Amino acid sequence: MHIQVINFGINVSHDDFLSGATELAPNFASIPGLVSKHWLGDEENKVYGGVYIWESKEHCEAYKAGEIFSMVMNSENHVNPTSKDFGVLEAPTNITT
C-alpha cells in the first residue's frame, strides 16, 4: 500500500469547487491501482486536496505520470499545489485497521 497527499488553495468558491469535484469524481474511480480517494476541504482557509490510497508505489507513480495528475497540478483553479507520497508502515497499520 502507498499513500499520496495532495493539497492546494483554490481561487473559486467552495460551492464551485464541490460541484467540480463531484463532476470529476468518476474519472478518479477508474484509475488503475487506486484503492480510494478521500477528498479534503477546509472552507475557512480555502485549502483543499485529497488523500489517495494506492495498491502500490508503482500505481502512484503511474498516476503521477498521467493526464489526470497533470490536470490536478496545473489547474487554473488550484493555487500552489503540492503532492507528497508515503510508504505505509505495515506492522502498526495492521493493528489499527
FIKOL-353728 format. One record per residue: residue number from 0; x, y, z of N, C-alpha, C, CB in turn. Coordinates in Angstrom, 2 decimals, decimal comma, padded with zeros to 5 digits, m for minus. Each point is the difference from the previous one (the first is absolute). Glycine has a CB too. Layout:
<pos = NUM nx = X ny = Y nz = Z cax = X cay = Y caz = Z cx = X cy = Y cz = Z cbx = X cby = Y cbz = Z>
...
END
This chain:
<pos = 0 nx = 000,84 ny = m001,17 nz = 000,00 cax = m000,84 cay = 001,17 caz = 000,00 cx = 000,89 cy = 001,24 cz = 000,00 cbx = m001,85 cby = m001,24 cbz = 001,22>
<pos = 1 nx = 001,33 ny = 002,32 nz = m001,81 cax = 000,74 cay = 001,25 caz = m000,11 cx = m001,00 cy = 001,15 cz = 000,15 cbx = 001,77 cby = m001,06 cbz = m001,52>
<pos = 2 nx = m001,35 ny = 002,13 nz = 002,18 cax = m000,89 cay = 001,15 caz = 000,25 cx = 000,56 cy = 001,23 cz = m000,70 cbx = m000,72 cby = m000,97 cbz = 002,23>
<pos = 3 nx = m000,17 ny = 001,74 nz = m002,82 cax = 000,36 cay = 001,27 caz = m000,63 cx = m000,93 cy = 001,08 cz = 000,55 cbx = 000,84 cby = m001,16 cbz = m002,12>
<pos = 4 nx = m000,28 ny = 002,32 nz = 002,47 cax = m000,79 cay = 001,12 caz = 000,49 cx = 000,25 cy = 001,19 cz = m000,92 cbx = 000,11 cby = m000,85 cbz = 002,41>
<pos = 5 nx = m001,19 ny = 001,38 nz = m002,96 cax = 000,07 cay = 001,18 caz = m000,85 cx = m000,77 cy = 001,11 cz = 000,69 cbx = 000,21 cby = m001,39 cbz = m002,13>
<pos = 6 nx = 000,40 ny = 002,57 nz = 002,20 cax = m000,66 cay = 001,19 caz = 000,56 cx = 000,19 cy = 001,17 cz = m000,95 cbx = 000,38 cby = m000,83 cbz = 002,35>
<pos = 7 nx = m001,34 ny = 001,74 nz = m002,32 cax = 000,09 cay = 001,23 caz = m000,79 cx = m001,02 cy = 001,00 cz = 000,53 cbx = 000,77 cby = m001,29 cbz = m002,04>
<pos = 8 nx = m000,51 ny = 002,56 nz = 001,77 cax = m001,00 cay = 001,02 caz = 000,25 cx = m000,93 cy = 000,05 cz = m001,20 cbx = 001,59 cby = 001,34 cbz = 001,45>
<pos = 9 nx = m002,69 ny = m000,64 nz = m001,29 cax = m000,92 cay = 000,17 caz = m001,13 cx = m000,30 cy = 001,47 cz = m000,21 cbx = m001,00 cby = m002,27 cbz = 000,43>
<pos = 10 nx = 000,70 ny = 002,62 nz = m001,67 cax = m000,40 cay = 001,38 caz = m000,31 cx = m001,43 cy = 000,05 cz = m000,53 cbx = 002,40 cby = 000,57 cbz = m000,49>
<pos = 11 nx = m003,20 ny = m001,56 nz = 000,89 cax = m001,42 cay = m000,04 caz = m000,29 cx = m000,74 cy = m000,20 cz = 001,32 cbx = 000,39 cby = m000,94 cbz = m002,35>
<pos = 12 nx = m001,69 ny = 001,05 nz = 002,34 cax = m000,77 cay = m000,20 caz = 001,23 cx = 000,00 cy = m001,47 cz = 000,41 cbx = m001,44 cby = 001,98 cbz = m000,59>
<pos = 13 nx = 001,14 ny = m002,22 nz = 001,84 cax = m000,12 cay = m001,36 caz = 000,51 cx = m001,04 cy = m000,77 cz = m000,81 cbx = 000,67 cby = 000,76 cbz = 002,31>
<pos = 14 nx = m001,82 ny = m000,14 nz = m002,55 cax = m001,07 cay = m000,67 caz = m000,73 cx = 000,42 cy = m000,34 cz = m001,42 cbx = m001,66 cby = 001,21 cbz = 001,39>
<pos = 15 nx = 002,39 ny = m000,31 nz = m002,05 cax = 000,48 cay = m000,28 caz = m001,35 cx = 001,01 cy = m001,14 cz = 000,02 cbx = m000,38 cby = 002,40 cbz = m000,64>
<pos = 16 nx = 001,26 ny = m002,41 nz = 001,65 cax = 000,97 cay = m001,09 caz = 000,09 cx = m000,71 cy = m001,33 cz = 000,24 cbx = 001,72 cby = 001,59 cbz = 000,90>
<pos = 17 nx = m002,67 ny = m001,60 nz = 000,02 cax = m000,73 cay = m001,22 caz = 000,31 cx = m000,75 cy = m000,53 cz = m001,22 cbx = m000,23 cby = 000,77 cbz = 002,37>
<pos = 18 nx = m000,38 ny = 000,12 nz = m003,11 cax = m000,71 cay = m000,40 caz = m001,22 cx = 000,96 cy = m000,62 cz = m001,01 cbx = m001,68 cby = 001,83 cbz = 000,39>
<pos = 19 nx = 002,82 ny = m001,18 nz = m000,61 cax = 000,99 cay = m000,52 caz = m000,94 cx = 000,58 cy = m001,33 cz = 000,46 cbx = 000,54 cby = 002,33 cbz = m000,65>
<pos = 20 nx = m000,28 ny = m002,45 nz = 001,95 cax = 000,56 cay = m001,24 caz = 000,54 cx = m001,00 cy = m001,15 cz = m000,16 cbx = 001,37 cby = 001,32 cbz = 001,65>
<pos = 21 nx = m002,62 ny = m001,05 nz = m001,41 cax = m001,03 cay = m001,03 caz = m000,14 cx = m000,10 cy = m000,45 cz = m001,45 cbx = m001,26 cby = 000,98 cbz = 001,95>
<pos = 22 nx = 001,38 ny = m000,04 nz = m002,86 cax = m000,05 cay = m000,33 caz = m001,42 cx = 001,22 cy = m000,83 cz = m000,43 cbx = m001,29 cby = 002,11 cbz = m000,41>
<pos = 23 nx = 002,46 ny = m001,81 nz = 000,98 cax = 001,24 cay = m000,69 caz = m000,37 cx = 000,21 cy = m001,34 cz = 000,70 cbx = 000,95 cby = 002,22 cbz = m000,42>
<pos = 24 nx = m001,64 ny = m002,45 nz = 001,53 cax = 000,24 cay = m001,20 caz = 000,82 cx = m000,04 cy = m001,30 cz = m000,80 cbx = m000,98 cby = 001,24 cbz = 001,89>
<pos = 25 nx = 000,05 ny = m001,43 nz = m002,83 cax = 000,01 cay = m001,26 caz = m000,74 cx = 001,29 cy = m000,25 cz = m000,78 cbx = m002,45 cby = 000,22 cbz = m000,18>
<pos = 26 nx = 003,14 ny = 000,83 nz = m000,24 cax = 001,27 cay = m000,17 caz = m000,70 cx = 001,05 cy = m000,63 cz = 000,91 cbx = m000,55 cby = 001,99 cbz = m001,43>
<pos = 27 nx = 000,51 ny = m001,66 nz = 002,70 cax = 000,96 cay = m000,57 caz = 000,95 cx = m000,35 cy = m001,44 cz = 000,34 cbx = 000,40 cby = 002,29 cbz = 000,94>
<pos = 28 nx = m001,68 ny = m002,60 nz = m000,94 cax = m000,46 cay = m001,34 caz = 000,39 cx = 000,55 cy = m001,09 cz = m000,92 cbx = m002,06 cby = 001,03 cbz = 000,92>
<pos = 29 nx = 002,43 ny = m000,66 nz = m002,14 cax = 000,46 cay = m001,01 caz = m000,95 cx = 001,53 cy = m000,06 cz = m000,15 cbx = m002,14 cby = 000,33 cbz = m001,19>
<pos = 30 nx = 002,88 ny = 000,38 nz = 002,03 cax = 001,46 cay = 000,00 caz = m000,10 cx = 000,54 cy = m001,33 cz = 000,52 cbx = 000,07 cby = 002,53 cbz = 000,27>
<pos = 31 nx = 000,73 ny = m003,22 nz = m001,08 cax = 000,55 cay = m001,29 caz = 000,43 cx = 000,83 cy = 000,12 cz = 001,27 cbx = 000,03 cby = m000,73 cbz = m002,38>
<pos = 32 nx = m000,29 ny = m000,17 nz = 003,33 cax = 000,78 cay = m000,05 caz = 001,23 cx = m000,46 cy = 000,94 cz = 001,09 cbx = 001,84 cby = m000,65 cbz = m001,39>
<pos = 33 nx = m002,82 ny = 001,52 nz = 001,11 cax = m000,49 cay = 000,91 caz = 001,03 cx = m001,02 cy = m000,73 cz = 000,86 cbx = 000,38 cby = 002,02 cbz = m001,50>
<pos = 34 nx = m000,04 ny = m002,21 nz = 002,77 cax = m000,90 cay = m000,66 caz = 000,94 cx = m001,11 cy = 000,97 cz = 000,39 cbx = 001,89 cby = m001,46 cbz = 000,87>
<pos = 35 nx = m001,51 ny = 002,70 nz = m000,53 cax = m000,99 cay = 001,02 caz = 000,34 cx = 000,64 cy = 001,38 cz = m000,05 cbx = m001,25 cby = m001,65 cbz = 001,43>
<pos = 36 nx = 000,40 ny = 002,64 nz = m001,63 cax = 000,42 cay = 001,40 caz = 000,09 cx = m000,94 cy = 000,67 cz = 000,97 cbx = 000,92 cby = 000,05 cbz = m002,38>
<pos = 37 nx = m000,34 ny = 000,60 nz = 003,38 cax = m000,78 cay = 000,74 caz = 000,99 cx = 000,20 cy = 001,48 cz = m000,30 cbx = 000,24 cby = m001,84 cbz = 001,78>
<pos = 38 nx = m001,32 ny = 002,49 nz = m002,18 cax = 000,03 cay = 001,40 caz = m000,41 cx = 000,05 cy = 000,87 cz = 001,26 cbx = m001,28 cby = m000,51 cbz = m002,15>
<pos = 39 nx = 002,19 ny = 001,49 nz = 002,17 cax = 000,20 cay = 000,84 caz = 001,17 cx = m000,47 cy = 001,43 cz = m000,28 cbx = 001,94 cby = m001,43 cbz = 000,70>
<pos = 40 nx = m002,47 ny = 002,08 nz = 000,32 cax = m000,39 cay = 001,39 caz = m000,16 cx = 000,00 cy = 000,74 cz = 001,32 cbx = m001,36 cby = m000,65 cbz = m001,94>
<pos = 41 nx = 002,04 ny = 001,77 nz = 001,96 cax = 000,01 cay = 000,92 caz = 001,14 cx = m000,53 cy = 001,32 cz = m000,54 cbx = 001,99 cby = m001,16 cbz = 001,18>
<pos = 42 nx = m003,32 ny = 001,31 nz = m001,11 cax = m000,64 cay = 001,16 caz = m000,61 cx = 000,49 cy = 001,32 cz = 000,60 cbx = m002,00 cby = m001,42 cbz = m000,44>
<pos = 43 nx = 002,22 ny = 001,45 nz = 001,73 cax = 000,43 cay = 001,23 caz = 000,67 cx = 001,33 cy = 000,51 cz = m000,53 cbx = m001,23 cby = m000,75 cbz = 002,03>
<pos = 44 nx = 002,18 ny = m000,16 nz = m002,25 cax = 001,33 cay = 000,39 caz = m000,46 cx = 000,23 cy = m000,22 cz = m001,49 cbx = 000,81 cby = m000,53 cbz = 002,27>
<pos = 45 nx = m001,85 ny = 000,05 nz = m002,97 cax = 000,06 cay = m000,26 caz = m001,44 cx = 001,15 cy = m000,95 cz = m000,36 cbx = m001,01 cby = 002,26 cbz = m000,40>
<pos = 46 nx = 001,17 ny = m003,31 nz = 001,19 cax = 000,99 cay = m001,04 caz = m000,28 cx = m000,76 cy = m001,29 cz = m000,30 cbx = 001,77 cby = 001,11 cbz = 001,49>
<pos = 47 nx = m001,47 ny = m001,70 nz = m002,62 cax = m000,71 cay = m001,19 caz = m000,46 cx = 001,01 cy = m001,03 cz = m000,48 cbx = m002,01 cby = 001,38 cbz = m000,64>
<pos = 48 nx = 001,54 ny = m002,54 nz = 000,26 cax = 000,89 cay = m001,02 caz = m000,53 cx = m000,57 cy = m001,38 cz = 000,16 cbx = 001,92 cby = 001,47 cbz = 000,50>
<pos = 49 nx = m001,02 ny = m002,45 nz = m000,36 cax = m000,44 cay = m001,37 caz = 000,14 cx = 001,05 cy = m000,88 cz = 000,62 cbx = m001,45 cby = 000,33 cbz = m001,95>
<pos = 50 nx = 000,99 ny = m001,38 nz = 002,58 cax = 000,86 cay = m001,07 caz = 000,49 cx = m000,32 cy = m001,21 cz = m000,87 cbx = 000,09 cby = 000,91 cbz = 002,42>
<pos = 51 nx = 000,91 ny = m001,39 nz = m003,12 cax = m000,14 cay = m001,11 caz = m000,93 cx = 000,63 cy = m001,23 cz = 000,62 cbx = 000,02 cby = 001,56 cbz = m002,00>
<pos = 52 nx = m000,73 ny = m002,66 nz = 001,99 cax = 000,55 cay = m001,26 caz = 000,48 cx = 000,18 cy = m000,88 cz = m001,23 cbx = m001,12 cby = 000,21 cbz = 002,31>
<pos = 53 nx = 002,38 ny = m000,57 nz = m002,55 cax = 000,38 cay = m000,78 caz = m001,19 cx = 000,34 cy = m001,42 cz = 000,39 cbx = 000,85 cby = 002,07 cbz = m001,11>
<pos = 54 nx = m001,06 ny = m002,99 nz = 000,19 cax = 000,41 cay = m001,39 caz = 000,21 cx = 001,51 cy = m000,11 cz = 000,12 cbx = m002,01 cby = m000,78 cbz = m001,27>
<pos = 55 nx = 002,75 ny = 001,65 nz = 000,55 cax = 001,46 cay = m000,08 caz = 000,02 cx = 000,59 cy = 001,35 cz = m000,39 cbx = m000,08 cby = m002,46 cbz = m000,56>
<pos = 56 nx = 001,36 ny = 002,64 nz = 000,85 cax = 000,72 cay = 001,20 caz = m000,41 cx = 000,01 cy = 000,10 cz = m001,53 cbx = 001,43 cby = m000,10 cbz = 002,08>
<pos = 57 nx = m001,35 ny = m001,03 nz = m002,77 cax = 000,02 cay = 000,00 caz = m001,46 cx = m001,30 cy = 000,58 cz = m000,57 cbx = 001,52 cby = m002,01 cbz = 000,04>
<pos = 58 nx = m002,65 ny = 001,69 nz = 000,58 cax = m001,27 cay = 000,57 caz = m000,45 cx = m000,02 cy = 001,51 cz = 000,21 cbx = m001,16 cby = m002,16 cbz = 000,52>
<pos = 59 nx = 001,69 ny = 002,60 nz = 000,61 cax = 000,08 cay = 001,44 caz = 000,28 cx = 000,88 cy = 000,69 cz = m001,04 cbx = m000,33 cby = m000,43 cbz = 002,46>
<pos = 60 nx = 001,47 ny = m000,16 nz = m002,75 cax = 000,92 cay = 000,58 caz = m000,99 cx = m000,64 cy = 000,06 cz = m001,38 cbx = 001,94 cby = m000,87 cbz = 001,32>
<pos = 61 nx = m002,69 ny = m000,16 nz = m001,68 cax = m000,69 cay = 000,00 caz = m001,30 cx = m001,03 cy = 001,13 cz = m000,05 cbx = 000,34 cby = m002,50 cbz = m000,21>
<pos = 62 nx = m001,06 ny = 002,71 nz = 001,31 cax = m000,95 cay = 001,11 caz = 000,07 cx = 000,71 cy = 001,34 cz = m000,17 cbx = m001,48 cby = m001,37 cbz = 001,51>
<pos = 63 nx = 002,61 ny = 001,53 nz = m000,82 cax = 000,74 cay = 001,27 caz = m000,08 cx = 000,55 cy = 000,26 cz = m001,39 cbx = 000,59 cby = m000,25 cbz = 002,41>
<pos = 64 nx = m000,45 ny = m000,77 nz = m003,23 cax = 000,48 cay = 000,16 caz = m001,37 cx = m001,14 cy = 000,23 cz = m000,98 cbx = 001,94 cby = m001,46 cbz = 000,55>
<pos = 65 nx = m003,18 ny = 001,47 nz = m000,04 cax = m001,16 cay = 000,04 caz = m000,88 cx = m000,70 cy = 001,34 cz = m000,11 cbx = m000,26 cby = m002,34 cbz = 000,55>
<pos = 66 nx = m000,78 ny = 002,32 nz = m001,36 cax = m000,76 cay = 001,20 caz = m000,35 cx = m000,81 cy = 000,57 cz = 001,16 cbx = m000,13 cby = m000,89 cbz = m002,29>
<pos = 67 nx = m000,49 ny = 000,04 nz = 003,11 cax = m000,84 cay = 000,51 caz = 001,09 cx = 000,85 cy = 000,73 cz = 001,04 cbx = m001,65 cby = m001,87 cbz = m000,38>
<pos = 68 nx = 002,80 ny = 001,28 nz = 000,74 cax = 000,89 cay = 000,67 caz = 000,96 cx = 000,46 cy = 001,34 cz = m000,56 cbx = 000,76 cby = m002,24 cbz = 000,88>
<pos = 69 nx = m000,40 ny = 002,28 nz = m002,14 cax = 000,42 cay = 001,25 caz = m000,63 cx = m001,11 cy = 001,04 cz = 000,08 cbx = 001,51 cby = m001,27 cbz = m001,54>
<pos = 70 nx = m002,75 ny = 000,84 nz = 001,31 cax = m001,14 cay = 000,90 caz = 000,09 cx = m000,15 cy = 000,55 cz = 001,42 cbx = m001,13 cby = m001,28 cbz = m001,84>
<pos = 71 nx = 001,28 ny = 000,41 nz = 002,85 cax = m000,11 cay = 000,44 caz = 001,39 cx = 001,08 cy = 001,01 cz = 000,34 cbx = m001,00 cby = m002,22 cbz = 000,61>
<pos = 72 nx = 002,23 ny = 001,92 nz = m000,99 cax = 001,13 cay = 000,85 caz = 000,38 cx = 000,09 cy = 001,29 cz = m000,81 cbx = 001,19 cby = m002,06 cbz = 000,65>
<pos = 73 nx = m001,85 ny = 002,12 nz = m001,80 cax = 000,10 cay = 001,18 caz = m000,87 cx = m001,32 cy = 000,73 cz = m000,19 cbx = 001,85 cby = m001,13 cbz = m001,14>
<pos = 74 nx = m002,85 ny = 000,80 nz = 001,92 cax = m001,30 cay = 000,66 caz = m000,13 cx = 000,11 cy = 001,48 cz = 000,33 cbx = m001,15 cby = m002,15 cbz = 000,58>
<pos = 75 nx = 000,50 ny = 002,97 nz = m001,40 cax = 000,01 cay = 001,44 caz = 000,27 cx = m000,77 cy = 000,33 cz = 001,28 cbx = 000,16 cby = 000,44 cbz = m002,46>
<pos = 76 nx = m000,96 ny = m001,37 nz = 002,97 cax = m000,76 cay = 000,22 caz = 001,23 cx = 000,74 cy = m000,45 cz = 001,26 cbx = m002,05 cby = m000,27 cbz = m001,33>
<pos = 77 nx = 003,22 ny = m000,38 nz = 001,16 cax = 000,78 cay = m000,48 caz = 001,14 cx = 001,21 cy = 000,91 cz = 000,20 cbx = m000,75 cby = m002,38 cbz = m000,41>
<pos = 78 nx = 000,96 ny = 002,79 nz = 001,64 cax = 001,09 cay = 000,91 caz = 000,34 cx = 001,07 cy = m000,78 cz = 000,77 cbx = m001,59 cby = 001,99 cbz = 000,06>
<pos = 79 nx = 002,82 ny = m001,93 nz = m000,54 cax = 001,15 cay = m000,62 caz = 000,66 cx = m000,23 cy = m001,48 cz = 000,38 cbx = 000,58 cby = 002,26 cbz = 000,88>
<pos = 80 nx = m000,91 ny = m003,09 nz = m001,86 cax = m000,23 cay = m001,41 caz = 000,32 cx = 001,29 cy = m000,72 cz = 000,42 cbx = m001,90 cby = 000,01 cbz = m001,63>
<pos = 81 nx = 001,74 ny = m000,93 nz = 002,58 cax = 001,12 cay = m000,83 caz = 000,44 cx = m000,45 cy = m001,46 cz = 000,00 cbx = 000,95 cby = 001,89 cbz = 001,42>
<pos = 82 nx = m000,01 ny = m002,77 nz = m001,65 cax = m000,26 cay = m001,44 caz = 000,05 cx = 001,12 cy = m000,66 cz = 000,78 cbx = m001,25 cby = 000,04 cbz = m002,22>
<pos = 83 nx = 000,87 ny = m000,83 nz = 003,20 cax = 000,97 cay = m000,72 caz = 000,82 cx = m000,50 cy = m001,42 cz = 000,16 cbx = 000,72 cby = 002,11 cbz = 001,23>
<pos = 84 nx = 000,17 ny = m003,08 nz = m001,41 cax = m000,45 cay = m001,37 caz = 000,20 cx = 000,84 cy = m000,71 cz = 001,05 cbx = m000,80 cby = m000,06 cbz = m002,36>
<pos = 85 nx = 000,20 ny = m000,99 nz = 002,92 cax = 000,55 cay = m000,67 caz = 001,16 cx = m000,17 cy = m001,51 cz = m000,14 cbx = m000,50 cby = 002,00 cbz = 001,42>
<pos = 86 nx = 001,50 ny = m002,73 nz = m000,97 cax = m000,17 cay = m001,42 caz = 000,20 cx = m000,84 cy = m000,23 cz = 001,24 cbx = 002,20 cby = m000,49 cbz = m001,13>
<pos = 87 nx = m002,77 ny = m000,68 nz = 001,24 cax = m000,83 cay = m000,34 caz = 001,16 cx = 000,79 cy = m000,94 cz = 000,89 cbx = m002,14 cby = 000,28 cbz = m001,33>
<pos = 88 nx = 002,16 ny = 000,00 nz = 002,62 cax = 000,63 cay = m000,88 caz = 000,98 cx = m000,99 cy = m001,11 cz = 000,31 cbx = 001,42 cby = 001,89 cbz = 001,00>
<pos = 89 nx = m001,20 ny = m003,05 nz = m001,60 cax = m000,99 cay = m001,08 caz = 000,02 cx = m000,29 cy = m000,54 cz = 001,40 cbx = 000,77 cby = m000,59 cbz = m002,27>
<pos = 90 nx = 000,25 ny = 000,36 nz = 003,09 cax = m000,23 cay = m000,65 caz = 001,30 cx = m000,97 cy = 000,81 cz = 000,88 cbx = 002,31 cby = m001,00 cbz = m000,14>
<pos = 91 nx = m002,04 ny = 002,28 nz = 000,42 cax = m000,96 cay = 000,73 caz = 000,84 cx = m001,32 cy = 000,26 cz = m000,71 cbx = 001,93 cby = 001,06 cbz = 001,16>
<pos = 92 nx = m001,89 ny = m000,90 nz = m002,49 cax = m001,24 cay = 000,21 caz = m000,75 cx = m000,92 cy = m001,20 cz = 000,12 cbx = 001,21 cby = 001,48 cbz = m001,59>
<pos = 93 nx = m000,64 ny = m002,67 nz = 001,51 cax = m000,81 cay = m001,22 caz = 000,11 cx = m000,72 cy = m000,08 cz = 001,35 cbx = 001,60 cby = m001,15 cbz = m001,55>
<pos = 94 nx = m001,02 ny = 001,72 nz = 002,57 cax = m000,62 cay = 000,00 caz = 001,34 cx = m001,18 cy = 000,97 cz = 000,05 cbx = 002,22 cby = m000,60 cbz = 001,03>
<pos = 95 nx = m002,13 ny = 001,71 nz = m001,77 cax = m001,02 cay = 001,04 caz = 000,10 cx = m001,01 cy = 000,00 cz = m001,11 cbx = 001,65 cby = 001,31 cbz = 001,15>
<pos = 96 nx = m001,59 ny = m002,28 nz = m002,06 cax = m001,00 cay = m000,05 caz = m001,06 cx = m000,83 cy = m001,26 cz = 000,11 cbx = 001,48 cby = 001,32 cbz = m001,48>
END
